[in-house]
Amino acid sequence: MLKTQDSAYNIRPDDDEFVVVTEPSGKEWRIHREDADPEHRFVSYRLAAGWFGNLPAKYAVD
């Protein structure tokens, strides 16, 4: 869980290709692996990118 100022994002797997991200407001996003983007304007999509390992090159691990 990512905690931000008395609130938290929750991320959990839905199957091999999807994750469900719950925002502090309670809104749920079901995000496909190919839609996860580390530079997306919504935090939920950025968290999904981290979950799937779709991180920018500067964070890549050899």
mmCIF file of the N, C-alpha and C atoms, coordinates in Angstrom:
data_MODEL
# 
_entry.id   MODEL 
# 
loop_
_atom_site.group_PDB 
_atom_site.id 
_atom_site.type_symbol 
_atom_site.label_atom_id 
_atom_site.label_alt_id 
_atom_site.label_comp_id 
_atom_site.label_asym_id 
_atom_site.label_entity_id 
_atom_site.label_seq_id 
_atom_site.pdbx_PDB_ins_code 
_atom_site.Cartn_x 
_atom_site.Cartn_y 
_atom_site.Cartn_z 
_atom_site.occupancy 
_atom_site.B_iso_or_equiv 
_atom_site.pdbx_formal_charge 
_atom_site.auth_seq_id 
_atom_site.auth_comp_id 
_atom_site.auth_asym_id 
_atom_site.auth_atom_id 
_atom_site.pdbx_PDB_model_num 
ATOM 1   N N  . MET A 1 1  ? 0.822   -1.180  0.000   1.00 0.00 ? 1  MET A N  1 
ATOM 2   C CA . MET A 1 1  ? 0.000   0.000   0.000   1.00 0.00 ? 1  MET A CA 1 
ATOM 3   C C  . MET A 1 1  ? 0.870   1.249   0.000   1.00 0.00 ? 1  MET A C  1 
ATOM 4   N N  . LEU A 1 2  ? 0.503   2.217   -0.796  1.00 0.00 ? 2  LEU A N  1 
ATOM 5   C CA . LEU A 1 2  ? 1.202   3.493   -0.839  1.00 0.00 ? 2  LEU A CA 1 
ATOM 6   C C  . LEU A 1 2  ? 0.425   4.482   0.014   1.00 0.00 ? 2  LEU A C  1 
ATOM 7   N N  . LYS A 1 3  ? 1.045   4.982   1.082   1.00 0.00 ? 3  LYS A N  1 
ATOM 8   C CA . LYS A 1 3  ? 0.350   5.913   1.972   1.00 0.00 ? 3  LYS A CA 1 
ATOM 9   C C  . LYS A 1 3  ? 0.698   7.345   1.609   1.00 0.00 ? 3  LYS A C  1 
ATOM 10  N N  . THR A 1 4  ? -0.333  8.174   1.514   1.00 0.00 ? 4  THR A N  1 
ATOM 11  C CA . THR A 1 4  ? -0.145  9.591   1.233   1.00 0.00 ? 4  THR A CA 1 
ATOM 12  C C  . THR A 1 4  ? -1.076  10.407  2.107   1.00 0.00 ? 4  THR A C  1 
ATOM 13  N N  . GLN A 1 5  ? -0.548  11.134  3.036   1.00 0.00 ? 5  GLN A N  1 
ATOM 14  C CA . GLN A 1 5  ? -1.302  12.062  3.866   1.00 0.00 ? 5  GLN A CA 1 
ATOM 15  C C  . GLN A 1 5  ? -2.611  11.470  4.390   1.00 0.00 ? 5  GLN A C  1 
ATOM 16  N N  . ASP A 1 6  ? -2.527  10.496  5.289   1.00 0.00 ? 6  ASP A N  1 
ATOM 17  C CA . ASP A 1 6  ? -3.691  9.879   5.923   1.00 0.00 ? 6  ASP A CA 1 
ATOM 18  C C  . ASP A 1 6  ? -4.611  9.156   4.942   1.00 0.00 ? 6  ASP A C  1 
ATOM 19  N N  . SER A 1 7  ? -4.105  8.780   3.802   1.00 0.00 ? 7  SER A N  1 
ATOM 20  C CA . SER A 1 7  ? -4.882  8.012   2.845   1.00 0.00 ? 7  SER A CA 1 
ATOM 21  C C  . SER A 1 7  ? -3.950  6.998   2.195   1.00 0.00 ? 7  SER A C  1 
ATOM 22  N N  . ALA A 1 8  ? -4.523  6.043   1.514   1.00 0.00 ? 8  ALA A N  1 
ATOM 23  C CA . ALA A 1 8  ? -3.687  5.002   0.923   1.00 0.00 ? 8  ALA A CA 1 
ATOM 24  C C  . ALA A 1 8  ? -4.266  4.531   -0.405  1.00 0.00 ? 8  ALA A C  1 
ATOM 25  N N  . TYR A 1 9  ? -3.363  4.196   -1.310  1.00 0.00 ? 9  TYR A N  1 
ATOM 26  C CA . TYR A 1 9  ? -3.729  3.503   -2.536  1.00 0.00 ? 9  TYR A CA 1 
ATOM 27  C C  . TYR A 1 9  ? -3.522  2.021   -2.269  1.00 0.00 ? 9  TYR A C  1 
ATOM 28  N N  . ASN A 1 10 ? -4.423  1.200   -2.735  1.00 0.00 ? 10 ASN A N  1 
ATOM 29  C CA . ASN A 1 10 ? -4.288  -0.241  -2.591  1.00 0.00 ? 10 ASN A CA 1 
ATOM 30  C C  . ASN A 1 10 ? -4.193  -0.840  -3.989  1.00 0.00 ? 10 ASN A C  1 
ATOM 31  N N  . ILE A 1 11 ? -3.235  -1.724  -4.185  1.00 0.00 ? 11 ILE A N  1 
ATOM 32  C CA . ILE A 1 11 ? -3.068  -2.367  -5.486  1.00 0.00 ? 11 ILE A CA 1 
ATOM 33  C C  . ILE A 1 11 ? -3.033  -3.868  -5.272  1.00 0.00 ? 11 ILE A C  1 
ATOM 34  N N  . ARG A 1 12 ? -3.793  -4.591  -6.110  1.00 0.00 ? 12 ARG A N  1 
ATOM 35  C CA . ARG A 1 12 ? -3.844  -6.046  -5.985  1.00 0.00 ? 12 ARG A CA 1 
ATOM 36  C C  . ARG A 1 12 ? -3.973  -6.671  -7.377  1.00 0.00 ? 12 ARG A C  1 
ATOM 37  N N  . PRO A 1 13 ? -3.452  -7.868  -7.549  1.00 0.00 ? 13 PRO A N  1 
ATOM 38  C CA . PRO A 1 13 ? -3.560  -8.527  -8.857  1.00 0.00 ? 13 PRO A CA 1 
ATOM 39  C C  . PRO A 1 13 ? -4.992  -8.972  -9.115  1.00 0.00 ? 13 PRO A C  1 
ATOM 40  N N  . ASP A 1 14 ? -5.406  -8.914  -10.366 1.00 0.00 ? 14 ASP A N  1 
ATOM 41  C CA . ASP A 1 14 ? -6.722  -9.418  -10.762 1.00 0.00 ? 14 ASP A CA 1 
ATOM 42  C C  . ASP A 1 14 ? -6.547  -10.718 -11.535 1.00 0.00 ? 14 ASP A C  1 
ATOM 43  N N  . ASP A 1 15 ? -5.570  -10.791 -12.364 1.00 0.00 ? 15 ASP A N  1 
ATOM 44  C CA . ASP A 1 15 ? -5.077  -12.007 -13.010 1.00 0.00 ? 15 ASP A CA 1 
ATOM 45  C C  . ASP A 1 15 ? -3.698  -11.666 -13.561 1.00 0.00 ? 15 ASP A C  1 
ATOM 46  N N  . ASP A 1 16 ? -3.185  -12.448 -14.464 1.00 0.00 ? 16 ASP A N  1 
ATOM 47  C CA . ASP A 1 16 ? -1.827  -12.202 -14.963 1.00 0.00 ? 16 ASP A CA 1 
ATOM 48  C C  . ASP A 1 16 ? -1.695  -10.905 -15.754 1.00 0.00 ? 16 ASP A C  1 
ATOM 49  N N  . GLU A 1 17 ? -2.777  -10.417 -16.309 1.00 0.00 ? 17 GLU A N  1 
ATOM 50  C CA . GLU A 1 17 ? -2.712  -9.262  -17.202 1.00 0.00 ? 17 GLU A CA 1 
ATOM 51  C C  . GLU A 1 17 ? -3.304  -7.980  -16.616 1.00 0.00 ? 17 GLU A C  1 
ATOM 52  N N  . PHE A 1 18 ? -3.934  -8.051  -15.441 1.00 0.00 ? 18 PHE A N  1 
ATOM 53  C CA . PHE A 1 18 ? -4.608  -6.887  -14.864 1.00 0.00 ? 18 PHE A CA 1 
ATOM 54  C C  . PHE A 1 18 ? -4.242  -6.702  -13.402 1.00 0.00 ? 18 PHE A C  1 
ATOM 55  N N  . VAL A 1 19 ? -4.319  -5.464  -12.937 1.00 0.00 ? 19 VAL A N  1 
ATOM 56  C CA . VAL A 1 19 ? -4.292  -5.150  -11.510 1.00 0.00 ? 19 VAL A CA 1 
ATOM 57  C C  . VAL A 1 19 ? -5.491  -4.254  -11.222 1.00 0.00 ? 19 VAL A C  1 
ATOM 58  N N  . VAL A 1 20 ? -5.919  -4.261  -9.965  1.00 0.00 ? 20 VAL A N  1 
ATOM 59  C CA . VAL A 1 20 ? -6.970  -3.351  -9.521  1.00 0.00 ? 20 VAL A CA 1 
ATOM 60  C C  . VAL A 1 20 ? -6.336  -2.390  -8.535  1.00 0.00 ? 20 VAL A C  1 
ATOM 61  N N  . VAL A 1 21 ? -6.428  -1.106  -8.840  1.00 0.00 ? 21 VAL A N  1 
ATOM 62  C CA . VAL A 1 21 ? -5.898  -0.066  -7.961  1.00 0.00 ? 21 VAL A CA 1 
ATOM 63  C C  . VAL A 1 21 ? -7.089  0.665   -7.353  1.00 0.00 ? 21 VAL A C  1 
ATOM 64  N N  . THR A 1 22 ? -7.132  0.709   -6.020  1.00 0.00 ? 22 THR A N  1 
ATOM 65  C CA . THR A 1 22 ? -8.185  1.432   -5.320  1.00 0.00 ? 22 THR A CA 1 
ATOM 66  C C  . THR A 1 22 ? -7.605  2.738   -4.800  1.00 0.00 ? 22 THR A C  1 
ATOM 67  N N  . GLU A 1 23 ? -8.212  3.837   -5.196  1.00 0.00 ? 23 GLU A N  1 
ATOM 68  C CA . GLU A 1 23 ? -7.764  5.162   -4.771  1.00 0.00 ? 23 GLU A CA 1 
ATOM 69  C C  . GLU A 1 23 ? -8.268  5.459   -3.363  1.00 0.00 ? 23 GLU A C  1 
ATOM 70  N N  . PRO A 1 24 ? -7.695  6.452   -2.695  1.00 0.00 ? 24 PRO A N  1 
ATOM 71  C CA . PRO A 1 24 ? -8.170  6.830   -1.361  1.00 0.00 ? 24 PRO A CA 1 
ATOM 72  C C  . PRO A 1 24 ? -9.656  7.191   -1.337  1.00 0.00 ? 24 PRO A C  1 
ATOM 73  N N  . SER A 1 25 ? -10.178 7.682   -2.448  1.00 0.00 ? 25 SER A N  1 
ATOM 74  C CA . SER A 1 25 ? -11.598 8.043   -2.528  1.00 0.00 ? 25 SER A CA 1 
ATOM 75  C C  . SER A 1 25 ? -12.502 6.819   -2.609  1.00 0.00 ? 25 SER A C  1 
ATOM 76  N N  . GLY A 1 26 ? -11.910 5.648   -2.871  1.00 0.00 ? 26 GLY A N  1 
ATOM 77  C CA . GLY A 1 26 ? -12.681 4.421   -3.012  1.00 0.00 ? 26 GLY A CA 1 
ATOM 78  C C  . GLY A 1 26 ? -12.883 4.000   -4.460  1.00 0.00 ? 26 GLY A C  1 
ATOM 79  N N  . LYS A 1 27 ? -12.543 4.862   -5.410  1.00 0.00 ? 27 LYS A N  1 
ATOM 80  C CA . LYS A 1 27 ? -12.687 4.522   -6.830  1.00 0.00 ? 27 LYS A CA 1 
ATOM 81  C C  . LYS A 1 27 ? -11.693 3.433   -7.203  1.00 0.00 ? 27 LYS A C  1 
ATOM 82  N N  . GLU A 1 28 ? -12.189 2.431   -7.923  1.00 0.00 ? 28 GLU A N  1 
ATOM 83  C CA . GLU A 1 28 ? -11.328 1.330   -8.364  1.00 0.00 ? 28 GLU A CA 1 
ATOM 84  C C  . GLU A 1 28 ? -11.046 1.435   -9.856  1.00 0.00 ? 28 GLU A C  1 
ATOM 85  N N  . TRP A 1 29 ? -9.808  1.173   -10.205 1.00 0.00 ? 29 TRP A N  1 
ATOM 86  C CA . TRP A 1 29 ? -9.366  1.142   -11.595 1.00 0.00 ? 29 TRP A CA 1 
ATOM 87  C C  . TRP A 1 29 ? -8.859  -0.262  -11.890 1.00 0.00 ? 29 TRP A C  1 
ATOM 88  N N  . ARG A 1 30 ? -9.384  -0.890  -12.935 1.00 0.00 ? 30 ARG A N  1 
ATOM 89  C CA . ARG A 1 30 ? -8.858  -2.178  -13.401 1.00 0.00 ? 30 ARG A CA 1 
ATOM 90  C C  . ARG A 1 30 ? -7.978  -1.863  -14.607 1.00 0.00 ? 30 ARG A C  1 
ATOM 91  N N  . ILE A 1 31 ? -6.676  -2.070  -14.438 1.00 0.00 ? 31 ILE A N  1 
ATOM 92  C CA . ILE A 1 31 ? -5.704  -1.604  -15.431 1.00 0.00 ? 31 ILE A CA 1 
ATOM 93  C C  . ILE A 1 31 ? -4.977  -2.790  -16.062 1.00 0.00 ? 31 ILE A C  1 
ATOM 94  N N  . HIS A 1 32 ? -5.006  -2.834  -17.374 1.00 0.00 ? 32 HIS A N  1 
ATOM 95  C CA . HIS A 1 32 ? -4.320  -3.885  -18.131 1.00 0.00 ? 32 HIS A CA 1 
ATOM 96  C C  . HIS A 1 32 ? -2.823  -3.595  -18.178 1.00 0.00 ? 32 HIS A C  1 
ATOM 97  N N  . ARG A 1 33 ? -2.050  -4.644  -18.247 1.00 0.00 ? 33 ARG A N  1 
ATOM 98  C CA . ARG A 1 33 ? -0.584  -4.543  -18.296 1.00 0.00 ? 33 ARG A CA 1 
ATOM 99  C C  . ARG A 1 33 ? -0.107  -3.565  -19.371 1.00 0.00 ? 33 ARG A C  1 
ATOM 100 N N  . GLU A 1 34 ? -0.702  -3.603  -20.547 1.00 0.00 ? 34 GLU A N  1 
ATOM 101 C CA . GLU A 1 34 ? -0.251  -2.750  -21.652 1.00 0.00 ? 34 GLU A CA 1 
ATOM 102 C C  . GLU A 1 34 ? -0.683  -1.290  -21.497 1.00 0.00 ? 34 GLU A C  1 
ATOM 103 N N  . ASP A 1 35 ? -1.640  -1.020  -20.620 1.00 0.00 ? 35 ASP A N  1 
ATOM 104 C CA . ASP A 1 35 ? -2.084  0.359   -20.387 1.00 0.00 ? 35 ASP A CA 1 
ATOM 105 C C  . ASP A 1 35 ? -1.317  1.032   -19.259 1.00 0.00 ? 35 ASP A C  1 
ATOM 106 N N  . ALA A 1 36 ? -0.617  0.250   -18.455 1.00 0.00 ? 36 ALA A N  1 
ATOM 107 C CA . ALA A 1 36 ? 0.153   0.803   -17.337 1.00 0.00 ? 36 ALA A CA 1 
ATOM 108 C C  . ALA A 1 36 ? 1.281   1.670   -17.887 1.00 0.00 ? 36 ALA A C  1 
ATOM 109 N N  . ASP A 1 37 ? 1.384   2.891   -17.378 1.00 0.00 ? 37 ASP A N  1 
ATOM 110 C CA . ASP A 1 37 ? 2.341   3.856   -17.925 1.00 0.00 ? 37 ASP A CA 1 
ATOM 111 C C  . ASP A 1 37 ? 2.976   4.645   -16.781 1.00 0.00 ? 37 ASP A C  1 
ATOM 112 N N  . PRO A 1 38 ? 4.299   4.583   -16.641 1.00 0.00 ? 38 PRO A N  1 
ATOM 113 C CA . PRO A 1 38 ? 4.958   5.281   -15.534 1.00 0.00 ? 38 PRO A CA 1 
ATOM 114 C C  . PRO A 1 38 ? 4.901   6.803   -15.636 1.00 0.00 ? 38 PRO A C  1 
ATOM 115 N N  . GLU A 1 39 ? 4.485   7.322   -16.784 1.00 0.00 ? 39 GLU A N  1 
ATOM 116 C CA . GLU A 1 39 ? 4.407   8.772   -16.953 1.00 0.00 ? 39 GLU A CA 1 
ATOM 117 C C  . GLU A 1 39 ? 2.972   9.253   -17.149 1.00 0.00 ? 39 GLU A C  1 
ATOM 118 N N  . HIS A 1 40 ? 2.009   8.394   -16.817 1.00 0.00 ? 40 HIS A N  1 
ATOM 119 C CA . HIS A 1 40 ? 0.594   8.744   -16.967 1.00 0.00 ? 40 HIS A CA 1 
ATOM 120 C C  . HIS A 1 40 ? 0.215   9.838   -15.982 1.00 0.00 ? 40 HIS A C  1 
ATOM 121 N N  . ARG A 1 41 ? -0.810  10.615  -16.302 1.00 0.00 ? 41 ARG A N  1 
ATOM 122 C CA . ARG A 1 41 ? -1.208  11.705  -15.397 1.00 0.00 ? 41 ARG A CA 1 
ATOM 123 C C  . ARG A 1 41 ? -1.928  11.199  -14.160 1.00 0.00 ? 41 ARG A C  1 
ATOM 124 N N  . PHE A 1 42 ? -2.486  9.978   -14.182 1.00 0.00 ? 42 PHE A N  1 
ATOM 125 C CA . PHE A 1 42 ? -3.159  9.420   -13.015 1.00 0.00 ? 42 PHE A CA 1 
ATOM 126 C C  . PHE A 1 42 ? -2.204  8.528   -12.233 1.00 0.00 ? 42 PHE A C  1 
ATOM 127 N N  . VAL A 1 43 ? -2.159  8.717   -10.936 1.00 0.00 ? 43 VAL A N  1 
ATOM 128 C CA . VAL A 1 43 ? -1.271  7.936   -10.070 1.00 0.00 ? 43 VAL A CA 1 
ATOM 129 C C  . VAL A 1 43 ? -1.572  6.447   -10.193 1.00 0.00 ? 43 VAL A C  1 
ATOM 130 N N  . SER A 1 44 ? -2.825  6.083   -10.341 1.00 0.00 ? 44 SER A N  1 
ATOM 131 C CA . SER A 1 44 ? -3.197  4.666   -10.429 1.00 0.00 ? 44 SER A CA 1 
ATOM 132 C C  . SER A 1 44 ? -2.471  3.955   -11.566 1.00 0.00 ? 44 SER A C  1 
ATOM 133 N N  . TYR A 1 45 ? -2.353  4.611   -12.705 1.00 0.00 ? 45 TYR A N  1 
ATOM 134 C CA . TYR A 1 45 ? -1.658  4.013   -13.846 1.00 0.00 ? 45 TYR A CA 1 
ATOM 135 C C  . TYR A 1 45 ? -0.156  3.930   -13.600 1.00 0.00 ? 45 TYR A C  1 
ATOM 136 N N  . ARG A 1 46 ? 0.381   4.890   -12.871 1.00 0.00 ? 46 ARG A N  1 
ATOM 137 C CA . ARG A 1 46 ? 1.804   4.846   -12.517 1.00 0.00 ? 46 ARG A CA 1 
ATOM 138 C C  . ARG A 1 46 ? 2.085   3.695   -11.562 1.00 0.00 ? 46 ARG A C  1 
ATOM 139 N N  . LEU A 1 47 ? 1.199   3.493   -10.588 1.00 0.00 ? 47 LEU A N  1 
ATOM 140 C CA . LEU A 1 47 ? 1.370   2.375   -9.656  1.00 0.00 ? 47 LEU A CA 1 
ATOM 141 C C  . LEU A 1 47 ? 1.284   1.044   -10.391 1.00 0.00 ? 47 LEU A C  1 
ATOM 142 N N  . ALA A 1 48 ? 0.354   0.947   -11.329 1.00 0.00 ? 48 ALA A N  1 
ATOM 143 C CA . ALA A 1 48 ? 0.230   -0.280  -12.118 1.00 0.00 ? 48 ALA A CA 1 
ATOM 144 C C  . ALA A 1 48 ? 1.506   -0.536  -12.916 1.00 0.00 ? 48 ALA A C  1 
ATOM 145 N N  . ALA A 1 49 ? 2.103   0.512   -13.443 1.00 0.00 ? 49 ALA A N  1 
ATOM 146 C CA . ALA A 1 49 ? 3.360   0.358   -14.190 1.00 0.00 ? 49 ALA A CA 1 
ATOM 147 C C  . ALA A 1 49 ? 4.442   -0.217  -13.294 1.00 0.00 ? 49 ALA A C  1 
ATOM 148 N N  . GLY A 1 50 ? 4.531   0.273   -12.081 1.00 0.00 ? 50 GLY A N  1 
ATOM 149 C CA . GLY A 1 50 ? 5.504   -0.263  -11.131 1.00 0.00 ? 50 GLY A CA 1 
ATOM 150 C C  . GLY A 1 50 ? 5.225   -1.711  -10.790 1.00 0.00 ? 50 GLY A C  1 
ATOM 151 N N  . TRP A 1 51 ? 3.960   -2.058  -10.658 1.00 0.00 ? 51 TRP A N  1 
ATOM 152 C CA . TRP A 1 51 ? 3.565   -3.436  -10.345 1.00 0.00 ? 51 TRP A CA 1 
ATOM 153 C C  . TRP A 1 51 ? 4.057   -4.386  -11.432 1.00 0.00 ? 51 TRP A C  1 
ATOM 154 N N  . PHE A 1 52 ? 3.859   -3.982  -12.679 1.00 0.00 ? 52 PHE A N  1 
ATOM 155 C CA . PHE A 1 52 ? 4.248   -4.834  -13.802 1.00 0.00 ? 52 PHE A CA 1 
ATOM 156 C C  . PHE A 1 52 ? 5.708   -4.668  -14.193 1.00 0.00 ? 52 PHE A C  1 
ATOM 157 N N  . GLY A 1 53 ? 6.401   -3.738  -13.579 1.00 0.00 ? 53 GLY A N  1 
ATOM 158 C CA . GLY A 1 53 ? 7.803   -3.519  -13.904 1.00 0.00 ? 53 GLY A CA 1 
ATOM 159 C C  . GLY A 1 53 ? 8.011   -2.655  -15.130 1.00 0.00 ? 53 GLY A C  1 
ATOM 160 N N  . ASN A 1 54 ? 6.973   -1.923  -15.544 1.00 0.00 ? 54 ASN A N  1 
ATOM 161 C CA . ASN A 1 54 ? 7.084   -1.029  -16.707 1.00 0.00 ? 54 ASN A CA 1 
ATOM 162 C C  . ASN A 1 54 ? 7.624   0.320   -16.258 1.00 0.00 ? 54 ASN A C  1 
ATOM 163 N N  . LEU A 1 55 ? 8.839   0.334   -15.807 1.00 0.00 ? 55 LEU A N  1 
ATOM 164 C CA . LEU A 1 55 ? 9.422   1.561   -15.284 1.00 0.00 ? 55 LEU A CA 1 
ATOM 165 C C  . LEU A 1 55 ? 10.272  2.245   -16.345 1.00 0.00 ? 55 LEU A C  1 
ATOM 166 N N  . PRO A 1 56 ? 10.467  3.560   -16.228 1.00 0.00 ? 56 PRO A N  1 
ATOM 167 C CA . PRO A 1 56 ? 11.329  4.260   -17.182 1.00 0.00 ? 56 PRO A CA 1 
ATOM 168 C C  . PRO A 1 56 ? 12.743  3.685   -17.171 1.00 0.00 ? 56 PRO A C  1 
ATOM 169 N N  . ALA A 1 57 ? 13.458  3.898   -18.241 1.00 0.00 ? 57 ALA A N  1 
ATOM 170 C CA . ALA A 1 57 ? 14.798  3.322   -18.396 1.00 0.00 ? 57 ALA A CA 1 
ATOM 171 C C  . ALA A 1 57 ? 15.728  3.663   -17.242 1.00 0.00 ? 57 ALA A C  1 
ATOM 172 N N  . LYS A 1 58 ? 15.594  4.857   -16.671 1.00 0.00 ? 58 LYS A N  1 
ATOM 173 C CA . LYS A 1 58 ? 16.506  5.230   -15.589 1.00 0.00 ? 58 LYS A CA 1 
ATOM 174 C C  . LYS A 1 58 ? 16.313  4.371   -14.339 1.00 0.00 ? 58 LYS A C  1 
ATOM 175 N N  . TYR A 1 59 ? 15.182  3.646   -14.247 1.00 0.00 ? 59 TYR A N  1 
ATOM 176 C CA . TYR A 1 59 ? 14.935  2.763   -13.112 1.00 0.00 ? 59 TYR A CA 1 
ATOM 177 C C  . TYR A 1 59 ? 15.174  1.293   -13.449 1.00 0.00 ? 59 TYR A C  1 
ATOM 178 N N  . ALA A 1 60 ? 15.537  1.012   -14.687 1.00 0.00 ? 60 ALA A N  1 
ATOM 179 C CA . ALA A 1 60 ? 15.729  -0.375  -15.121 1.00 0.00 ? 60 ALA A CA 1 
ATOM 180 C C  . ALA A 1 60 ? 16.851  -1.041  -14.328 1.00 0.00 ? 60 ALA A C  1 
ATOM 181 N N  . VAL A 1 61 ? 16.657  -2.324  -14.081 1.00 0.00 ? 61 VAL A N  1 
ATOM 182 C CA . VAL A 1 61 ? 17.644  -3.108  -13.335 1.00 0.00 ? 61 VAL A CA 1 
ATOM 183 C C  . VAL A 1 61 ? 18.233  -4.146  -14.275 1.00 0.00 ? 61 VAL A C  1 
ATOM 184 N N  . ASP A 1 62 ? 19.535  -4.281  -14.249 1.00 0.00 ? 62 ASP A N  1 
ATOM 185 C CA . ASP A 1 62 ? 20.192  -5.275  -15.118 1.00 0.00 ? 62 ASP A CA 1 
ATOM 186 C C  . ASP A 1 62 ? 20.050  -6.663  -14.558 1.00 0.00 ? 62 ASP A C  1 
# 
